Amino acid sequence: MRILLVEDDRMILSALAYSLRQEGFELIECTTAAEGLRAARTGQYDLALLDVMLPDGSGHDVCRAVKARGDLPVLFLTARDEEVSVVMGLDIGADDYITKPFRLQELLSRIRSVLRRYQRGGALAPVALGGGVTVNLAKAQVYRDGQEIILTALEYRLLLCFVNNRGRVLSRDQILSQIWDAAGDFVNDNTLTVYIKRLRDKLEENPAEPRLIETVRGLGYRLGGNYGS
């Protein structure tokens, strides 16, 4: 697997490149938008990992160049205060984002998840969760009975956590590790309870008896067994 990595912080770039190579990935490293654009237009990749803010431009431009050559997954590396940039990135075709600072294992999990979606040929196909709820991963949009449901960035990240782990029971700690500091918000155990309630209120037919996001007592939560594929 060949990854285009564009990151202007050389310490982050070096650490990421070393860790990803240890996992068996081949890396093409760039530190500017100009380098990234040249690499995107001339090379062949399986995935692009792009910093949003670059000294001479934006990772959005590199994303457009990557997508112009073929439909391959793009993940953005973002700072805490870049929620607007995250939304723009998703609108132009990015598949996921991760907020700095992040854990390496979380990044690897995101990379593997998006690669699996593309290998199944389902990167652009809406994901049906049952109960009339669908998720358009390509546009980061959620619908219930054909009507778009507006989620905050953190609510969407929480929903993706369940979508990407269908069939698995997730502990609260596992969920927190995947959405920690998404969209620049500090997420603790109490905050997680609030956001799960908000997500249920928006998506469930009967939030008092949730079937989409089930509570597994003593263990955590999972995407309901009657939903998804």
Backbone as CSV, one residue per row, in Angstrom:
resi,resn,N_x,N_y,N_z,CA_x,CA_y,CA_z,C_x,C_y,C_z
1,MET,0.840,-1.192,0.000,0.000,0.000,0.000,0.885,1.257,0.000
2,ARG,0.583,2.174,-0.916,1.396,3.381,-1.086,0.600,4.596,-0.627
3,ILE,1.179,5.368,0.293,0.506,6.526,0.881,1.234,7.805,0.494
4,LEU,0.466,8.810,0.061,0.988,10.161,-0.121,0.782,10.902,1.195
5,LEU,1.867,11.288,1.841,1.815,11.961,3.138,2.301,13.397,2.961
6,VAL,1.431,14.369,3.221,1.778,15.784,3.106,1.601,16.436,4.468
7,GLU,2.697,16.859,5.083,2.692,17.428,6.436,3.884,18.367,6.556
8,ASP,3.632,19.629,6.960,4.723,20.603,6.998,5.536,20.553,8.281
9,ASP,4.991,19.972,9.341,5.747,19.828,10.587,6.672,18.619,10.443
10,ARG,7.964,18.893,10.345,8.905,17.817,10.029,9.008,16.770,11.136
11,MET,8.772,17.173,12.390,8.804,16.190,13.474,7.626,15.227,13.351
12,ILE,6.442,15.786,13.071,5.266,14.931,12.880,5.461,14.058,11.645
13,LEU,5.962,14.662,10.571,6.184,13.923,9.325,7.120,12.744,9.554
14,SER,8.225,12.998,10.236,9.210,11.951,10.468,8.635,10.822,11.324
15,ALA,7.909,11.195,12.389,7.332,10.179,13.273,6.279,9.345,12.552
16,LEU,5.423,10.025,11.772,4.389,9.305,11.033,4.993,8.388,9.990
17,ALA,5.960,8.913,9.246,6.575,8.114,8.186,7.229,6.863,8.757
18,TYR,7.945,7.029,9.867,8.599,5.867,10.493,7.555,4.844,10.933
19,SER,6.518,5.308,11.615,5.512,4.387,12.148,4.747,3.681,11.033
20,LEU,4.388,4.414,9.991,3.640,3.809,8.892,4.489,2.814,8.115
21,ARG,5.770,3.121,7.968,6.661,2.148,7.304,6.797,0.881,8.146
22,GLN,6.805,1.043,9.452,6.863,-0.124,10.330,5.636,-1.015,10.149
23,GLU,4.524,-0.397,9.733,3.290,-1.152,9.503,3.208,-1.715,8.093
24,GLY,4.255,-1.484,7.292,4.304,-2.074,5.956,3.872,-1.169,4.831
25,PHE,3.588,0.105,5.113,3.174,1.032,4.068,4.393,1.643,3.378
26,GLU,4.252,1.938,2.099,5.247,2.704,1.355,4.835,4.161,1.396
27,LEU,5.787,5.079,1.673,5.457,6.485,1.868,6.129,7.374,0.836
28,ILE,5.392,8.343,0.315,5.934,9.471,-0.426,5.689,10.694,0.443
29,GLU,6.755,11.358,0.878,6.653,12.434,1.864,6.798,13.802,1.208
30,CYS,5.917,14.729,1.581,5.963,16.104,1.089,5.729,17.051,2.266
31,THR,6.323,18.250,2.186,6.178,19.212,3.275,5.473,20.500,2.843
32,THR,5.159,20.639,1.562,4.469,21.837,1.071,3.333,21.437,0.141
33,ALA,2.430,22.401,-0.106,1.342,22.147,-1.043,1.876,21.926,-2.449
34,ALA,2.909,22.687,-2.828,3.483,22.544,-4.169,4.048,21.140,-4.374
35,GLU,4.782,20.642,-3.380,5.320,19.284,-3.482,4.193,18.265,-3.547
36,GLY,3.175,18.487,-2.716,2.048,17.563,-2.701,1.304,17.538,-4.018
37,LEU,1.124,18.708,-4.636,0.438,18.776,-5.921,1.228,18.043,-6.999
38,ARG,2.543,18.253,-7.012,3.368,17.552,-8.004,3.278,16.043,-7.813
39,ALA,3.365,15.608,-6.557,3.301,14.173,-6.273,1.936,13.607,-6.632
40,ALA,0.875,14.363,-6.325,-0.487,13.885,-6.606,-0.722,13.728,-8.102
41,ARG,-0.117,14.609,-8.898,-0.354,14.613,-10.338,0.520,13.608,-11.098
42,THR,1.560,13.113,-10.448,2.496,12.240,-11.169,2.578,10.823,-10.620
43,GLY,2.151,10.604,-9.376,2.308,9.287,-8.755,1.006,8.525,-8.649
44,GLN,1.131,7.261,-8.283,-0.020,6.393,-8.050,-0.036,6.013,-6.571
45,TYR,-1.197,6.163,-5.936,-1.292,5.940,-4.498,-2.543,5.131,-4.160
46,ASP,-2.517,4.556,-2.960,-3.684,3.854,-2.441,-4.450,4.711,-1.449
47,LEU,-3.784,5.746,-0.904,-4.409,6.612,0.090,-3.586,7.879,0.215
48,ALA,-4.249,8.999,0.509,-3.555,10.265,0.765,-3.847,10.726,2.185
49,LEU,-2.811,11.128,2.884,-2.899,11.613,4.258,-2.381,13.043,4.241
50,LEU,-3.277,14.028,4.403,-2.950,15.414,4.106,-3.169,16.339,5.294
51,ASP,-2.165,17.160,5.592,-2.347,18.252,6.538,-3.215,19.313,5.862
52,VAL,-4.071,19.975,6.627,-4.936,21.000,6.036,-4.162,22.283,5.784
53,MET,-3.487,22.803,6.823,-2.785,24.078,6.711,-1.330,23.834,6.345
54,LEU,-0.939,24.337,5.174,0.429,24.188,4.686,1.024,25.572,4.456
55,PRO,2.353,25.709,4.489,2.959,27.052,4.422,2.695,27.796,3.121
56,ASP,2.430,27.080,2.047,2.232,27.731,0.745,0.847,27.450,0.152
57,GLY,-0.086,26.990,0.959,-1.408,26.686,0.423,-2.197,25.801,1.358
58,SER,-3.063,24.988,0.779,-3.982,24.174,1.573,-3.955,22.724,1.111
59,GLY,-4.180,21.831,2.066,-4.332,20.430,1.727,-5.553,20.178,0.866
60,HIS,-6.518,21.119,0.879,-7.698,20.977,0.028,-7.309,20.923,-1.445
61,ASP,-6.314,21.736,-1.826,-5.872,21.740,-3.227,-5.263,20.391,-3.599
62,VAL,-4.505,19.816,-2.680,-3.909,18.503,-2.937,-4.998,17.446,-3.029
63,CYS,-6.012,17.566,-2.163,-7.133,16.631,-2.201,-7.810,16.675,-3.571
64,ARG,-8.061,17.865,-4.087,-8.700,17.982,-5.407,-7.846,17.330,-6.493
65,ALA,-6.534,17.535,-6.410,-5.637,16.943,-7.407,-5.638,15.422,-7.322
66,VAL,-5.675,14.909,-6.102,-5.713,13.458,-5.902,-7.005,12.888,-6.465
67,LYS,-8.124,13.515,-6.118,-9.423,13.008,-6.557,-9.611,13.149,-8.069
68,ALA,-8.929,14.128,-8.682,-9.050,14.318,-10.130,-8.446,13.158,-10.902
69,ARG,-7.510,12.442,-10.277,-6.831,11.339,-10.965,-7.469,9.983,-10.687
70,GLY,-8.385,9.929,-9.755,-9.018,8.660,-9.425,-9.653,8.718,-8.052
71,ASP,-10.560,7.815,-7.803,-11.286,7.810,-6.541,-10.528,6.984,-5.519
72,LEU,-9.647,7.638,-4.769,-8.939,6.954,-3.703,-9.174,7.691,-2.391
73,PRO,-9.025,7.015,-1.273,-9.354,7.627,0.019,-8.396,8.737,0.413
74,VAL,-8.970,9.765,1.052,-8.204,10.903,1.557,-8.573,11.136,3.010
75,LEU,-7.565,11.228,3.878,-7.765,11.571,5.284,-7.031,12.870,5.563
76,PHE,-7.680,13.788,6.276,-7.056,15.054,6.641,-6.528,15.007,8.069
77,LEU,-5.375,15.648,8.276,-4.830,15.903,9.603,-5.163,17.349,9.931
78,THR,-5.893,17.586,11.018,-6.373,18.930,11.303,-5.989,19.390,12.698
79,ALA,-5.919,20.709,12.866,-5.705,21.306,14.183,-7.045,21.474,14.891
80,ARG,-7.006,21.823,16.145,-8.222,21.865,16.957,-9.241,22.881,16.453
81,ASP,-8.771,23.994,15.884,-9.670,25.097,15.545,-10.012,25.131,14.060
82,GLU,-9.949,23.979,13.382,-10.141,23.960,11.935,-11.437,23.266,11.504
83,GLU,-12.512,23.431,12.288,-13.753,22.735,11.965,-14.289,23.155,10.598
84,VAL,-14.201,24.446,10.258,-14.670,24.909,8.950,-13.895,24.224,7.849
85,SER,-12.577,24.085,8.027,-11.746,23.411,7.037,-12.105,21.945,6.919
86,VAL,-12.478,21.326,8.031,-12.900,19.925,8.017,-14.139,19.765,7.155
87,VAL,-15.136,20.626,7.366,-16.376,20.548,6.591,-16.091,20.754,5.111
88,MET,-15.239,21.720,4.787,-14.892,21.966,3.397,-14.198,20.753,2.789
89,GLY,-13.299,20.152,3.565,-12.597,18.969,3.080,-13.534,17.823,2.782
90,LEU,-14.512,17.592,3.649,-15.491,16.541,3.411,-16.342,16.857,2.184
91,ASP,-16.643,18.134,1.983,-17.452,18.533,0.835,-16.741,18.277,-0.490
92,ILE,-15.411,18.364,-0.508,-14.685,18.171,-1.767,-14.235,16.725,-1.958
93,GLY,-14.672,15.830,-1.072,-14.434,14.418,-1.320,-13.568,13.680,-0.324
94,ALA,-13.077,14.372,0.721,-12.291,13.662,1.731,-13.165,12.632,2.449
95,ASP,-12.543,11.570,2.926,-13.282,10.467,3.526,-13.304,10.507,5.043
96,ASP,-12.311,11.156,5.647,-12.238,11.159,7.102,-11.242,12.232,7.513
97,TYR,-11.199,12.528,8.793,-10.197,13.444,9.333,-9.843,13.007,10.739
98,ILE,-8.692,13.445,11.196,-8.261,13.148,12.550,-7.628,14.409,13.125
99,THR,-7.964,14.712,14.378,-7.543,15.966,14.995,-6.253,15.770,15.787
100,LYS,-5.306,16.682,15.572,-4.050,16.656,16.333,-4.298,17.218,17.734
101,PRO,-3.640,16.676,18.737,-2.781,15.482,18.702,-3.621,14.215,18.646
102,PHE,-3.096,13.182,18.025,-3.832,11.937,17.900,-2.929,10.769,18.264
103,ARG,-3.556,9.658,18.581,-2.819,8.438,18.881,-2.560,7.678,17.594
104,LEU,-1.380,7.101,17.488,-1.025,6.365,16.272,-2.007,5.246,15.993
105,GLN,-2.416,4.518,17.018,-3.325,3.390,16.798,-4.678,3.863,16.272
106,GLU,-5.101,5.064,16.709,-6.352,5.599,16.181,-6.202,5.916,14.699
107,LEU,-5.070,6.527,14.309,-4.842,6.832,12.896,-4.800,5.555,12.071
108,LEU,-4.108,4.538,12.545,-4.035,3.266,11.816,-5.427,2.655,11.669
109,SER,-6.236,2.761,12.718,-7.600,2.235,12.646,-8.404,2.968,11.586
110,ARG,-8.260,4.295,11.517,-8.981,5.078,10.512,-8.526,4.696,9.107
111,ILE,-7.203,4.556,8.933,-6.659,4.196,7.620,-7.195,2.847,7.168
112,ARG,-7.155,1.867,8.041,-7.612,0.521,7.678,-9.105,0.499,7.390
113,SER,-9.873,1.291,8.171,-11.310,1.328,7.982,-11.669,1.886,6.612
114,VAL,-11.051,3.004,6.232,-11.397,3.607,4.946,-10.885,2.754,3.792
115,LEU,-9.746,2.098,3.961,-9.259,1.203,2.911,-10.193,0.018,2.717
116,ARG,-10.747,-0.495,3.823,-11.697,-1.604,3.705,-12.941,-1.173,2.949
117,ARG,-13.418,0.047,3.201,-14.602,0.524,2.498,-14.350,0.607,1.001
118,TYR,-13.167,1.074,0.630,-12.855,1.182,-0.798,-12.663,-0.192,-1.425
119,GLN,-12.054,-1.102,-0.682,-11.849,-2.450,-1.222,-13.164,-3.166,-1.439
120,ARG,-14.185,-2.817,-0.633,-15.518,-3.390,-0.822,-16.286,-2.678,-1.930
121,GLY,-15.672,-1.608,-2.466,-16.349,-0.851,-3.503,-17.467,-0.001,-2.978
122,GLY,-17.470,0.257,-1.662,-18.579,0.987,-1.081,-18.237,2.376,-0.607
123,ALA,-17.137,2.948,-1.118,-16.716,4.244,-0.621,-17.750,5.329,-0.869
124,LEU,-18.428,5.269,-2.031,-19.378,6.315,-2.373,-20.821,5.902,-2.122
125,ALA,-21.045,4.647,-1.778,-22.409,4.155,-1.593,-22.922,4.531,-0.206
126,PRO,-24.145,5.053,-0.114,-24.717,5.336,1.208,-24.806,4.060,2.046
127,VAL,-24.588,4.196,3.332,-24.664,3.069,4.257,-26.024,3.103,4.933
128,ALA,-26.818,2.059,4.737,-28.141,1.978,5.351,-28.015,1.362,6.740
129,LEU,-28.514,2.082,7.746,-28.412,1.608,9.120,-29.728,1.055,9.647
130,GLY,-30.765,1.071,8.826,-32.066,0.612,9.288,-32.839,1.736,9.950
131,GLY,-34.128,1.495,10.155,-34.963,2.516,10.761,-35.063,3.766,9.925
132,GLY,-34.781,3.631,8.615,-34.839,4.776,7.721,-33.624,5.660,7.750
133,VAL,-32.577,5.267,8.491,-31.370,6.086,8.633,-30.312,5.625,7.630
134,THR,-29.764,6.571,6.863,-28.660,6.284,5.944,-27.568,7.319,6.148
135,VAL,-26.326,6.899,5.868,-25.178,7.795,5.977,-24.492,7.858,4.620
136,ASN,-24.388,9.052,4.067,-23.645,9.264,2.828,-22.218,9.623,3.212
137,LEU,-21.334,8.630,3.154,-19.960,8.832,3.596,-19.214,9.796,2.691
138,ALA,-19.553,9.823,1.406,-18.854,10.690,0.463,-19.105,12.164,0.763
139,LYS,-20.314,12.481,1.255,-20.676,13.875,1.508,-20.816,14.196,2.985
140,ALA,-20.578,13.203,3.846,-20.707,13.398,5.292,-22.098,13.917,5.648
141,GLN,-23.114,13.285,5.065,-24.499,13.666,5.326,-25.278,12.475,5.867
142,VAL,-26.235,12.758,6.748,-27.041,11.719,7.386,-28.512,12.024,7.109
143,TYR,-29.261,10.965,6.760,-30.668,11.136,6.432,-31.512,10.168,7.261
144,ARG,-32.720,10.615,7.572,-33.716,9.744,8.201,-35.020,9.899,7.433
145,ASP,-35.473,8.787,6.857,-36.675,8.792,6.018,-36.584,9.845,4.919
146,GLY,-35.388,9.968,4.338,-35.185,10.874,3.215,-34.931,12.317,3.573
147,GLN,-35.050,12.675,4.844,-34.811,14.044,5.300,-33.424,14.143,5.947
148,GLU,-32.656,15.151,5.520,-31.311,15.298,6.083,-31.387,15.680,7.559
149,ILE,-30.576,14.998,8.359,-30.448,15.296,9.786,-29.133,16.036,9.985
150,ILE,-29.197,17.218,10.541,-27.994,18.019,10.749,-27.307,17.592,12.046
151,LEU,-26.074,17.094,11.903,-25.280,16.703,13.062,-24.102,17.654,13.218
152,THR,-23.689,17.858,14.445,-22.447,18.587,14.679,-21.278,17.696,14.273
153,ALA,-20.093,18.302,14.165,-18.915,17.519,13.783,-18.668,16.377,14.764
154,LEU,-18.866,16.646,16.058,-18.603,15.602,17.039,-19.682,14.520,17.006
155,GLU,-20.930,14.921,16.774,-22.006,13.930,16.651,-21.764,13.027,15.447
156,TYR,-21.303,13.626,14.335,-21.018,12.828,13.142,-19.846,11.884,13.398
157,ARG,-18.819,12.373,14.082,-17.674,11.518,14.431,-18.124,10.345,15.299
158,LEU,-19.020,10.602,16.240,-19.527,9.543,17.100,-20.293,8.509,16.280
159,LEU,-21.139,8.976,15.364,-21.884,8.044,14.518,-20.942,7.222,13.655
160,LEU,-19.912,7.857,13.070,-18.937,7.115,12.264,-18.220,6.051,13.080
161,CYS,-17.981,6.352,14.346,-17.348,5.375,15.222,-18.168,4.093,15.257
162,PHE,-19.487,4.221,15.360,-20.354,3.036,15.369,-20.430,2.390,13.987
163,VAL,-20.535,3.209,12.944,-20.620,2.668,11.581,-19.374,1.860,11.239
164,ASN,-18.213,2.385,11.622,-16.953,1.710,11.297,-16.693,0.482,12.163
165,ASN,-17.517,0.289,13.185,-17.338,-0.871,14.081,-18.629,-1.665,14.199
166,ARG,-19.348,-1.772,13.085,-20.612,-2.516,13.099,-20.396,-3.950,13.554
167,GLY,-21.286,-4.406,14.453,-21.185,-5.763,14.959,-20.337,-5.890,16.202
168,ARG,-19.660,-4.815,16.595,-18.788,-4.854,17.765,-19.393,-4.057,18.915
169,VAL,-19.195,-4.567,20.120,-19.540,-3.806,21.315,-18.344,-2.918,21.653
170,LEU,-18.593,-1.622,21.781,-17.531,-0.674,22.086,-17.668,-0.178,23.519
171,SER,-16.591,-0.269,24.274,-16.608,0.286,25.626,-16.571,1.807,25.533
172,ARG,-16.913,2.451,26.616,-16.865,3.912,26.633,-15.445,4.413,26.383
173,ASP,-14.456,3.730,26.947,-13.065,4.135,26.725,-12.677,4.003,25.262
174,GLN,-13.135,2.946,24.583,-12.827,2.779,23.162,-13.453,3.895,22.345
175,ILE,-14.680,4.259,22.676,-15.343,5.340,21.947,-14.619,6.662,22.194
176,LEU,-14.291,6.931,23.442,-13.605,8.178,23.765,-12.271,8.294,23.041
177,SER,-11.551,7.167,22.910,-10.250,7.205,22.241,-10.379,7.548,20.764
178,GLN,-11.551,7.280,20.178,-11.737,7.545,18.758,-12.298,8.930,18.465
179,ILE,-13.008,9.531,19.433,-13.593,10.852,19.171,-12.947,11.924,20.032
180,TRP,-11.937,11.569,20.809,-11.293,12.518,21.721,-10.830,13.759,20.978
181,ASP,-11.290,14.912,21.456,-10.888,16.215,20.947,-11.287,16.455,19.504
182,ALA,-12.191,15.654,18.963,-12.677,15.933,17.615,-13.372,17.283,17.605
183,ALA,-13.172,18.032,16.522,-13.772,19.353,16.334,-13.342,20.341,17.413
184,GLY,-12.232,20.068,18.098,-11.711,21.007,19.073,-12.410,20.974,20.412
185,ASP,-13.254,20.002,20.656,-13.982,19.921,21.925,-13.377,18.838,22.802
186,PHE,-13.205,19.174,24.082,-12.726,18.146,25.005,-13.877,17.205,25.328
187,VAL,-13.636,15.930,25.205,-14.683,14.933,25.424,-14.301,14.066,26.609
188,ASN,-15.121,14.096,27.655,-14.891,13.210,28.780,-16.076,12.255,28.903
189,ASP,-16.074,11.455,29.946,-17.092,10.414,30.089,-18.492,11.011,30.194
190,ASN,-18.639,12.099,30.945,-19.953,12.727,31.074,-20.420,13.332,29.756
191,THR,-19.479,13.956,29.031,-19.814,14.543,27.734,-20.260,13.467,26.758
192,LEU,-19.635,12.304,26.803,-20.013,11.206,25.911,-21.473,10.818,26.131
193,THR,-21.895,10.743,27.382,-23.299,10.425,27.682,-24.227,11.432,27.041
194,VAL,-23.876,12.701,27.118,-24.696,13.765,26.535,-24.790,13.595,25.025
195,TYR,-23.663,13.312,24.375,-23.659,13.222,22.914,-24.369,11.972,22.408
196,ILE,-24.277,10.886,23.139,-25.041,9.698,22.754,-26.535,9.981,22.848
197,LYS,-26.947,10.696,23.894,-28.365,11.071,24.020,-28.794,11.971,22.859
198,ARG,-27.952,12.951,22.508,-28.295,13.848,21.409,-28.422,13.086,20.093
199,LEU,-27.515,12.143,19.865,-27.545,11.362,18.634,-28.805,10.505,18.583
200,ARG,-29.142,9.898,19.691,-30.374,9.099,19.754,-31.607,9.978,19.509
201,ASP,-31.625,11.172,20.103,-32.769,12.066,19.922,-32.967,12.417,18.450
202,LYS,-31.875,12.530,17.708,-31.961,12.920,16.305,-32.263,11.750,15.370
203,LEU,-31.812,10.542,15.734,-31.855,9.424,14.792,-32.855,8.323,15.133
204,GLU,-33.132,8.128,16.399,-33.977,7.009,16.797,-35.456,7.308,16.575
205,GLU,-36.220,6.285,16.203,-37.672,6.425,16.120,-38.251,6.705,17.499
206,ASN,-37.735,6.007,18.510,-38.156,6.221,19.892,-36.903,6.280,20.761
207,PRO,-36.385,7.491,21.007,-35.133,7.620,21.765,-35.171,6.961,23.142
208,ALA,-36.378,6.828,23.722,-36.495,6.203,25.039,-36.235,4.703,24.968
209,GLU,-36.427,4.110,23.794,-36.155,2.695,23.583,-35.273,2.546,22.337
210,PRO,-34.006,2.915,22.454,-33.133,2.964,21.276,-32.867,1.592,20.665
211,ARG,-32.976,1.531,19.341,-32.671,0.312,18.609,-31.467,0.498,17.692
212,LEU,-31.139,1.750,17.385,-30.006,2.012,16.504,-28.696,1.970,17.284
213,ILE,-28.620,2.758,18.336,-27.441,2.746,19.208,-27.854,2.087,20.512
214,GLU,-27.521,0.813,20.632,-27.958,0.023,21.775,-26.982,0.139,22.939
215,THR,-27.517,0.127,24.138,-26.696,0.008,25.343,-26.524,-1.464,25.688
216,VAL,-25.288,-1.884,25.834,-24.998,-3.247,26.272,-24.534,-3.134,27.717
217,ARG,-25.416,-3.451,28.629,-25.176,-3.156,30.042,-23.883,-3.798,30.549
218,GLY,-23.113,-2.959,31.223,-21.855,-3.405,31.797,-20.704,-3.453,30.807
219,LEU,-20.997,-3.240,29.515,-19.945,-3.344,28.497,-19.777,-2.065,27.690
220,GLY,-20.878,-1.481,27.212,-20.761,-0.276,26.396,-21.925,-0.129,25.442
221,TYR,-21.614,0.117,24.168,-22.639,0.376,23.166,-22.299,-0.359,21.874
222,ARG,-23.315,-0.525,21.034,-23.063,-1.075,19.700,-24.167,-0.598,18.757
223,LEU,-23.840,-0.634,17.475,-24.859,-0.381,16.459,-25.813,-1.553,16.478
224,GLY,-27.115,-1.267,16.570,-28.126,-2.301,16.783,-27.990,-3.493,15.857
225,GLY,-28.189,-4.657,16.398,-28.014,-5.911,15.654,-28.922,-6.038,14.456
226,ASN,-30.062,-5.337,14.429,-30.985,-5.408,13.301,-30.674,-4.414,12.207
227,TYR,-29.551,-3.681,12.368,-29.236,-2.618,11.437,-27.917,-2.901,10.734
228,GLY,-27.749,-2.234,9.620,-26.476,-2.299,8.921,-26.295,-3.611,8.224
229,SER,-25.096,-3.730,7.589,-24.785,-4.942,6.830,-23.551,-5.596,7.387
